[in-house]
């Protein structure tokens, strides 16, 4: 099974422009993400797929591999699909560029989903972790996921799901972590599908799979580290290092 990790990288993020080039104790965020992904030794190849020569040069000039997108893309999945279309691979793993502390075990668990014969109907796999504070549960920036007994995704929402109508029942609340593994054909199909009503309402791209009847398997993991979303996260990441 040939697996390739692709790291989508957009220079001008809305909430934190140029965050991927922010300095994190001597190395940029995107360089640390690339090196951490490469260090897992799980993949046949690792590339940063970017929209800017600034990021491209940052990776290539430091011995890494990068691909400059041929056109503008609305989301990271669209960006990596363009690159993946020209690659010989069975599984494409999307590692977010703002995850500089990505670990080996969660990615290994994600790849394992596609190695089981009984899982051949699974088109996409992704990660989730338990949300422990009420503040995070209520925060719409944390995308929540509800799953069935076999950990197939039922729904994703920025709202609190499940809604605690019965206060005596302590339902689990799980955060969707934006690390995906796709069968290549599922990834190519994704970008050919129109944005659905649910995806457009929630602004959660993985709802496109569910709206089109494509199975998505969730894998529970522990804390992934610091995700760089806002300038304050850089200081948290420095302390984490």
Buried (B, 14 or more C-beta within 10 A) or exposed (E): EEBBBBBBBBBEBEEBEBBBBBEBEEBBBBBBBBBBBBEBEBBBEBBBBBBBEBBBEBBBEEEBEBBBBEEEBEBBBBBBBBBBEEBEBBBBBBBBBBBBBBBEEBBEBBBEBBEEEEEEEBBBBBBBBEBEEEEBBEBEEBBBBBBEEEBBBEBBBBEBBBEEEEEEEEEEBBBBBBBBBBBBEBBBBBBEEEBBEBBEEBEBBBBBBBBEEBBBBBBBBEEBBBBBEEEEBBEBBEEEB
